Structures are given as C-alpha cells and as structure tokens.
Amino acid sequence: MKLYIGICTKFWGEMMKNYKGNILISLLFILVIFSVLSLGIYGISYSASKHADYNEVNVQAYYIAKSAADLVLKNIDKVRSQLVEDCKTYDVRFSYGEAEVTVTRKSNTHLNIVSLAKIKGKEGRAEADVIFYLSTSYNIFAVDDESRVYSIMENDDGDFTANEIEISVKDGEGKSFSYPKSFAWDFGSNLILVGGGNGSKELKALVYDIEKDQWTGSMDSGNNYGNAFVFATYAEEENGGSFYAIEGNNNGNGNGSGKILKFDILDKKWEDLKSKLNGFKGDKLARGNKSIVLISEDENGKIYYIDENNNGKEINIPGYGMYGRYKSIVYGKDKFIVVGYESSDYPIILYSEDGENWSKINDSIISAYELNEVTWTKDKFIAVGGAGSIIISDDGVNWSIFPREDIIKDNRFYDGNNYWYANYTQVSGYNENIVAINDTGKRILISKDGGEHWDEKPLTGIKGKLVDMIVFKGVVNDAQKGYSVIWSE
C-alpha cells in the first residue's frame, strides 16, 4: 500500500512538472503571437496614421490651391489686363497657408491656371490645373455723318444689321444733344458719346450706363463750352483712368481744336486742362505716360506733344516712311501708335514710348495700302486700311499681315476672276472680339478669337457715311462664366 501511494505520488509530481512546463511554453508562445500581432497592428496603425496625415495634407493643399485659383478667377478681367507677357505668377496668402498661382495664356479664348499650395510647417504639395472659359457678350455702337446712332447686331443667319437708336436726353435745363461724333469706353460700365452743336444751348456729351442700358447727359458740358466736341478717348491712369475730349473750333467739323477737356465720370463734369496748343489743329488725341499727343489730318508730318506739366510743343516728323497724313492714334502696351499714309498712299506706322521721339515700322513688312485706323484691344494692336488690309501686333513694334485671301468673301465681291477687297476705315475691339467696318458701311469684318481668324459679312442698315464705331463688353452673367478644375495626385 505504501509502495502504491509512493508510486502515485511520484507519478503525480512528474505530471505536474510536465504540465507547468507546457503552460510556460504555451504562455511564451501566446506572448510571441501577441507581440507579432501588436507589431503588425502598430505598423498598420502607423501606416494608416501616415496615410491619414498625407490625405489631410492633400485635402488642405487642394482647398488652398482651389481657393487661390478661385480668387484669381474672381478678378479675371484684371488678371487678363495684366498679362503683358504670356505668363504671370501670383503669390496668394491665407491665414492657413499660401499658394503660388501661375496664369498662362494658352489662346485668346482661355487661360490656363496652375495653383501650387504650401502648408505651414509641412511639405504637402498639391497642383491644380484650372482651365476656364469666359463667355463674353459684346455690343457694337456706330454713328454716321447724318447724326444717326446705331446698334449693330448679328442676325441668326450670321449677317449683321444696324438698327438706329433713338436717343432723347435732356438735362435739367432743357438742353438737348445733337450731331454725335465720337465714342469712348472706360473698359467698365461707362461709355460716352461726344458731339453737340455750337452754342451753350447744346449738350456736348452723353454718358451711357452699360449695365442699366441708360443714357444721361453731362450736365455742365453745354454750360461752359460753346463749341462742339469732335473726339473722345479714354486713358488708364494711376487714379483709375479718365475720359478726354477735343473741343472743335469750326462748327464741330474737327478743323481745329479749341480746348482739351478731361471728364469726371462721377460728377459728370468737364475740366478744361488749359493746354496751350499754339494754333495746332488737333483732330484726335491719345494720353499715356503722363503725356498727351495730338494728330491732325491737316498737319502732315506733325504731331503736338503736351508733357505732364501741361507744356506743349509741335514736333515735326520728317523722313522717308514717316512724313504723311496721320489718320489715327492710340496708346497701349506703354507706347503711342500712329497710323496713316504717305502721299503715294503707302502706309505709315509710327511708335513712341515718350510721345516725343518717334520711330517707324518698315512698311515693306506691313502692307501696300494706306492705313486708316488703329485700336488697342487690351491685348493687341489692330490696324485696318485699304484693300482689305489687316495688320496685327502684340507690342506695337513687330507687326504681321493677316492674309486677306483667308477672309470669307461674299459672292457679290467676286467677279469670276478676282475678289474685290473692301477698304476698311473703322476698327474697334475688346480682348478676343474685334470688329472693322468698311468705308461704305456695307461690309463688316468680325474676329472672335483675337484676330487669328476673320469673317467678312454683309452689313445692312447704315444710311450715311460712318464716322465712328466702338466695340464694348456686354453684361456678363455668372451663368456665362465657367471653369473646370483638374487636380493632380
């Protein structure tokens, strides 16, 4: 019995030792498994945390970049006007980050906007490619030598019709407006039309509110100035810009400038600049670089220069390819541009940065026909002239001819052997929309892509000889603005 109990006790002791060993091994195995699992879970958690942090940076960068791009788009008209070159970069800063927005001109119909975001304290980076399309409506006003004012509209068939506008405006003293002659536009919501008969009982200018579609009179123009206004222009200046006008001496026919006037659009008041013209008979003027330059069709080879201190002097411009009849002047891209023609009808293009010193463009590379008018579209210079001449420049120095053979012609201008090209005397444009009208008022040239392509169409409704025409921006609703955003990873 004792022996049996001893054997059992020994067996039980051995079994308990083996059991404890198995438990220890099992516990160690479980600890190893938990350690591996813990490391795996930690790795997954760390990776998820890094991924979440990466996504957070991406999301933040995305919205910073998009906010910066939206800010640029909100000021797109100003941005487009600042695109002197084809590319411009803006630094946009927010309280929560900053972005670098690069605006590149891809064509005249859209811009490419790339926005790169930077996150404070992190190296997160997001890149956005924003392509926008701005659908801008445009309007055309014209005036003929019989005092008719027209609104020119495109018909459903693609042709154009000039509809006469009845303008009946009187100021508080019962003065009326007659003999309209020249338009000017401030690239915003205000357009003026100057003219008027001689005498203090006539208004000399009207103001057209584009957004309200409403004409009003400049209340003091008839009170202080007896002669008609013969020409008007708009000049961008440090204070935002002003309208300028020339007062004529001879029945408003432009045969002699009496005064140069500046218009305050808010007060609707004209200010006599009291410039000393010394008998120079100026027909048209341009203002830029704090100076004023006048030209006259009666003063061949001469311009009149007025400096920022209002001191004036006549400047003779002799020399081959420079002396002749100056027909049009404009200021843009930090340059004055004058076009016209010599006695042999060969074209003239002059340019000057200061208004005093002038250079000519080699006429062999521009056209063989006279040039009648030049305009600045806020993007480029366009000049038109005889026999369908269209010449274009981005900087006022380097010009190129648009091949007139590429213009769509009407069969009435084809005799079976040759096309008969219209002589264009009026041109005006804003950004991509450019319009030219010929001397008969029966042909109209249209470009909707900044002068890259042109269509020539019939124009009906003009009853007299066209004396001025202007293209200006119509009212653009938010629904007409749109852009797409493609964000990089």
Salt bridges, closest charged atoms under 4 A:
ASP53 OD1 - LYS122 NZ 3.48
ASP70 OD2 - LYS66 NZ 2.95
ASP77 OD2 - LYS473 NZ 3.03
ASP86 OD1 - ARG105 NE 2.99
GLU98 OE1 - ARG93 NE 3.78
GLU127 OE1 - ARG125 NH2 3.72
ASP144 OD2 - ARG148 NH1 3.21
GLU146 OE1 - ARG148 NH1 2.39
GLU154 OE1 - LYS448 NZ 3.07
GLU164 OE1 - LYS463 NZ 3.61
GLU173 OE1 - LYS175 NZ 2.29
GLU236 OE2 - LYS378 NZ 2.63
GLU237 OE2 - ARG287 NE 2.51
GLU247 OE1 - LYS259 NZ 3.50
GLU297 OE1 - ARG325 NH2 2.61
GLU297 OE2 - LYS327 NZ 3.56
GLU299 OE1 - LYS302 NZ 3.75
GLU314 OE2 - LYS302 NZ 3.38
GLU356 OE2 - LYS313 NZ 2.59
ASP379 OD1 - ARG105 NH1 2.86
ASP394 OD1 - LYS380 NZ 3.98
ASP410 OD1 - ARG412 NE 3.01
GLU432 OE1 - ARG80 NH2 3.30
ASP449 OD2 - HIS453 ND1 2.54
GLU456 OE1 - ARG443 NH2 3.44
